[in-house]
Amino acid sequence: MGAPRGPNGDTFLFNPELLKNLDWNSVRSSLNPPISNEEPGEPWLLVRPLSIMDYSKGYVQILSQLTTVGNISKADFERQFWRMQNAGGYYVTVIEDTRSNKIIGAASLITEFKIIHSCGLRARLEDVVVNNTYRGKQLGKLIVLTVSLLSKKLGCYKMSLDCKDSLIPFYKSIGYKLEPGNANSMVVRYEETTKPQDPS
Ligand SMILES: CC(C)(COP(=O)(O)OP(=O)(O)OC[C@H]1O[C@@H](n2cnc3c(N)ncnc32)[C@H](O)[C@@H]1OP(=O)(O)O)[C@@H](O)C(=O)NCCC(=O)NCCS
């Protein structure tokens, strides 16, 4: 199957149709005023899958407000985009300000096939960011809820995330919970890494 394409010849990471008819009624109380990915509150806000064109729309720059990104060329970005596309299970979703054609928010849903839970599908939330000049307007909630509802639509049995302590209230306000006895996040970091290999 070829990559999904938009009206302007855009190539998307996943089919934009998947973002239609998400179950916003189930999270209505988290948002005031109520907004959704299809009705984000302003005509110039567009919630859509990551596109191969988003290098020039500032996707990499916005990620640098989250963590260290490194020196990434357009070719590097495009190579990684196709790796994600070919691997499947990557649902990187962005908010674009269509007045400036800039990416102003993003979140990644990654799905994982399991043998447990009757060969279930599990979801992880990664790389959540809203451009600092657009914060405090519910766009963080909007982008996280969009990918969370997408995971529900895809049939995932759970979605989880790692975050700083200061963001626990933010995630609690949109339905995420610290499960008693099961709310730890552990890590081992590798200081020296080799270039990532393509699996085969
Ligand atoms: C976290 C982030 C995405 C929130 O985006 P946002 O658009 O400002 O979020 P919202 O407007 O939807 O805010 C929702 C609520 O969370 C709170 N909140 C937002 N960012 C917060 C922060 N850094 N610390 C504590 N609370 C925060 C807001 O005060 C707001 O509370 P309210 O509903 O009671 O008023 C944004 O601050 C960001 O990009 N931070 C830098 C990157 C980062 O830390 N990403 C998360 C990695 S896990």
The ligand as an SDF file (V2000), in Angstrom:
LIG
                    3D

 48 50  0  0  0  0  0  0  0  0999 V2000
    3.1720   20.3600   28.3390 C   0  0  0  0  0  0  0  0  0  0  0  0
    2.6880   21.2170   27.1910 C   0  0  0  0  0  0  0  0  0  0  0  0
    2.5790   20.3670   25.9330 C   0  0  0  0  0  0  0  0  0  0  0  0
    1.2990   21.7660   27.5510 C   0  0  0  0  0  0  0  0  0  0  0  0
    0.8370   22.5390   26.4670 O   0  0  0  0  0  0  0  0  0  0  0  0
   -0.2690   23.6860   26.6360 P   0  0  0  0  0  0  0  0  0  0  0  0
   -0.8160   23.9870   25.2830 O   0  0  0  0  0  0  0  0  0  0  0  0
    0.2550   24.8150   27.4170 O   0  0  0  0  0  0  0  0  0  0  0  0
   -1.3600   22.9010   27.5050 O   0  0  0  0  0  0  0  0  0  0  0  0
   -2.8330   23.3420   27.8190 P   0  0  0  0  0  0  0  0  0  0  0  0
   -3.1000   24.7570   27.4540 O   0  0  0  0  0  0  0  0  0  0  0  0
   -3.7170   22.3100   27.2230 O   0  0  0  0  0  0  0  0  0  0  0  0
   -2.7790   23.2530   29.4000 O   0  0  0  0  0  0  0  0  0  0  0  0
   -3.4890   22.3540   30.1100 C   0  0  0  0  0  0  0  0  0  0  0  0
   -3.2120   22.4530   31.6080 C   0  0  0  0  0  0  0  0  0  0  0  0
   -1.9170   21.9580   31.9680 O   0  0  0  0  0  0  0  0  0  0  0  0
   -1.1840   22.9450   32.7070 C   0  0  0  0  0  0  0  0  0  0  0  0
    0.2180   22.9120   32.2700 N   0  0  0  0  0  0  0  0  0  0  0  0
    0.6360   23.0850   31.0150 C   0  0  0  0  0  0  0  0  0  0  0  0
    1.9820   23.0020   30.9660 N   0  0  0  0  0  0  0  0  0  0  0  0
    2.4120   22.7710   32.2250 C   0  0  0  0  0  0  0  0  0  0  0  0
    3.6930   22.6090   32.8260 C   0  0  0  0  0  0  0  0  0  0  0  0
    4.8110   22.6630   32.0990 N   0  0  0  0  0  0  0  0  0  0  0  0
    3.7460   22.3720   34.1370 N   0  0  0  0  0  0  0  0  0  0  0  0
    2.6230   22.3170   34.8850 C   0  0  0  0  0  0  0  0  0  0  0  0
    1.3780   22.4940   34.3650 N   0  0  0  0  0  0  0  0  0  0  0  0
    1.2760   22.7090   33.0670 C   0  0  0  0  0  0  0  0  0  0  0  0
   -1.8310   24.2520   32.3750 C   0  0  0  0  0  0  0  0  0  0  0  0
   -1.6680   25.1660   33.4240 O   0  0  0  0  0  0  0  0  0  0  0  0
   -3.2850   23.8620   32.1570 C   0  0  0  0  0  0  0  0  0  0  0  0
   -3.9540   23.7610   33.3950 O   0  0  0  0  0  0  0  0  0  0  0  0
   -5.4880   24.1820   33.5620 P   0  0  0  0  0  0  0  0  0  0  0  0
   -6.2820   23.3940   32.5760 O   0  0  0  0  0  0  0  0  0  0  0  0
   -5.7720   23.8560   34.9830 O   0  0  0  0  0  0  0  0  0  0  0  0
   -5.5070   25.6560   33.2610 O   0  0  0  0  0  0  0  0  0  0  0  0
    3.6360   22.4420   26.9500 C   0  0  0  0  0  0  0  0  0  0  0  0
    3.7970   23.1330   28.1730 O   0  0  0  0  0  0  0  0  0  0  0  0
    4.9990   22.0570   26.4120 C   0  0  0  0  0  0  0  0  0  0  0  0
    5.1570   21.9000   25.1870 O   0  0  0  0  0  0  0  0  0  0  0  0
    6.0100   21.9380   27.2960 N   0  0  0  0  0  0  0  0  0  0  0  0
    7.3890   21.6400   26.8700 C   0  0  0  0  0  0  0  0  0  0  0  0
    7.5510   20.2270   26.3890 C   0  0  0  0  0  0  0  0  0  0  0  0
    7.0910   19.1950   27.4090 C   0  0  0  0  0  0  0  0  0  0  0  0
    7.3970   19.2700   28.5930 O   0  0  0  0  0  0  0  0  0  0  0  0
    6.3020   18.2120   26.9020 N   0  0  0  0  0  0  0  0  0  0  0  0
    5.7310   17.1480   27.6980 C   0  0  0  0  0  0  0  0  0  0  0  0
    6.6570   15.9910   27.7710 C   0  0  0  0  0  0  0  0  0  0  0  0
    5.9450   14.6650   28.7510 S   0  0  0  0  0  0  0  0  0  0  0  0
  1  2  1  0
  2  3  1  0
  2  4  1  0
  2 36  1  0
  4  5  1  0
  5  6  1  0
  6  7  2  0
  6  8  1  0
  6  9  1  0
  9 10  1  0
 10 11  2  0
 10 12  1  0
 10 13  1  0
 13 14  1  0
 14 15  1  0
 15 16  1  0
 15 30  1  0
 16 17  1  0
 17 18  1  0
 17 28  1  0
 18 19  1  0
 18 27  1  0
 19 20  2  0
 20 21  1  0
 21 22  1  0
 21 27  2  0
 22 23  1  0
 22 24  2  0
 24 25  1  0
 25 26  2  0
 26 27  1  0
 28 29  1  0
 28 30  1  0
 30 31  1  0
 31 32  1  0
 32 33  2  0
 32 34  1  0
 32 35  1  0
 36 37  1  0
 36 38  1  0
 38 39  2  0
 38 40  1  0
 40 41  1  0
 41 42  1  0
 42 43  1  0
 43 44  2  0
 43 45  1  0
 45 46  1  0
 46 47  1  0
 47 48  1  0
M  END
$$$$
